[in-house]
Each structure stands twice: as structure tokens, then as C-alpha cells.
Amino acid sequence: MGLPDKSFNVEWRIHALQQMITRNISRKDVLDIVHSGEIIESYPNDLPYPGFLIMGSSQGRPLHVVVAHAEEINTVYVITAYEPDKLKWDERFRRRK
């Protein structure tokens, strides 16, 4: 199971918006990655909705976005977004070390 097509609703968690401001990540950056990034980890047992870690880049900057997907209401909740740490991820930022 992956994310739906581009016609889903997006809800922004306060934590995500606060972290995005601190990390200089825009809503556009996050939306671009949610729409076109690669799901690199799935968390099917997360509650209340399954979660996904999505890898992408914006303006040459690698970014990870964590979302929860409420399929029954066609909504993606943005949980957080961050620039992956080179010490914790492989050179392509797709696998944990």
C-alpha cells in the first residue's frame, strides 16, 4: 500500500509546522516530496493510521517527510519533515546505517 494519487487532502500537525520553521523547510518542499518522493519505510501498524517515511529532495537538498495516511477519509497527515543525518543514513539517504 502506498499513498494515493495527488488528489488527497493534507493536514499539517502543529509539531510538523514548528519543526519545518526551525529547519527552514517550506510547505511547498514537503508537498513536492509527498507527491513525488519515494516511500522508503512503511509503518503499517502505526495508530491511528499507517505511516510512511518518504525520501525526496528540494532544490538539491535531501529531505525526509513522515506522514500518516487515513485512506478512508482520503487524508494525509504531515507528522514531521527533516534533513536526514549523514551519520545515520546511507549515502542516498534511503537506508539506515
C-alpha positions as CSV (number, residue, x, y, z in Angstrom):
1,M,0.0,0.0,0.0
2,G,1.3,3.4,-0.9
3,L,0.0,6.9,-0.9
4,P,-3.0,7.7,-3.2
5,D,-2.8,9.9,-6.3
6,K,-2.3,13.6,-5.9
7,S,-6.0,14.3,-5.1
8,F,-5.8,13.7,-1.3
9,N,-6.3,16.2,1.5
10,V,-3.3,17.3,3.5
11,E,-3.5,18.1,7.3
12,W,-0.5,19.7,9.0
13,R,0.4,18.7,12.5
14,I,1.5,21.6,14.7
15,H,4.7,19.8,15.6
16,A,5.5,19.4,11.9
17,L,4.9,23.1,11.2
18,Q,7.1,24.1,14.2
19,Q,9.9,21.8,13.1
20,M,9.7,22.9,9.5
21,I,10.1,26.6,10.5
22,T,13.1,25.7,12.7
23,R,14.6,23.6,9.9
24,N,13.8,26.1,7.1
25,I,11.6,23.6,5.2
26,S,8.6,25.1,3.4
27,R,5.2,23.6,2.9
28,K,5.9,23.5,-0.9
29,D,9.1,21.4,-0.2
30,V,7.0,19.0,1.8
31,L,4.2,18.8,-0.7
32,D,6.6,18.2,-3.6
33,I,8.1,15.3,-1.7
34,V,4.8,13.8,-0.6
35,H,3.6,13.9,-4.2
36,S,6.7,12.7,-6.0
37,G,9.1,11.2,-3.4
38,E,9.9,7.6,-2.8
39,I,8.4,5.7,0.2
40,I,11.5,4.2,1.9
41,E,9.8,2.9,5.0
42,S,6.3,1.8,5.8
43,Y,4.7,1.6,9.3
44,P,1.5,-0.4,8.7
45,N,0.8,-0.9,12.4
46,D,1.0,2.8,13.4
47,L,-2.1,4.1,15.0
48,P,-4.5,5.7,14.3
49,Y,-3.3,5.5,10.7
50,P,-0.5,3.7,8.8
51,G,2.7,5.8,8.5
52,F,5.3,6.3,5.8
53,L,8.7,7.8,5.6
54,I,9.1,9.5,2.2
55,M,12.5,10.5,0.7
56,G,12.9,13.3,-1.8
57,S,14.8,16.4,-2.5
58,S,14.0,20.1,-2.8
59,Q,16.4,22.5,-4.5
60,G,19.1,19.8,-4.3
61,R,18.6,19.3,-0.5
62,P,17.6,15.8,0.6
63,L,14.6,15.7,2.9
64,H,12.6,13.1,4.7
65,V,8.9,13.6,5.4
66,V,6.9,11.4,7.8
67,V,3.2,11.1,7.1
68,A,0.2,9.1,8.3
69,H,-2.4,8.1,5.7
70,A,-6.1,8.0,6.6
71,E,-7.3,6.2,3.5
72,E,-10.9,6.1,4.4
73,I,-11.1,9.9,4.5
74,N,-8.6,10.5,1.8
75,T,-6.3,12.5,4.1
76,V,-2.5,12.6,4.6
77,Y,-1.3,14.0,7.9
78,V,2.2,15.5,7.8
79,I,3.9,14.4,11.0
80,T,7.4,15.9,10.6
81,A,10.0,16.8,8.0
82,Y,13.8,16.9,8.3
83,E,17.1,16.8,6.5
84,P,18.5,13.3,7.1
85,D,21.7,13.0,9.1
86,K,24.6,11.7,7.0
87,L,25.9,9.7,10.0
88,K,22.6,7.8,10.4
89,W,21.7,7.2,6.7
90,D,23.5,5.7,3.7
91,E,24.9,8.0,1.0
92,R,21.5,8.1,-0.8
93,F,19.5,8.7,2.5
94,R,17.3,5.7,1.8
95,R,18.6,3.1,4.3
96,R,19.5,3.5,7.9
97,K,23.1,2.6,8.8
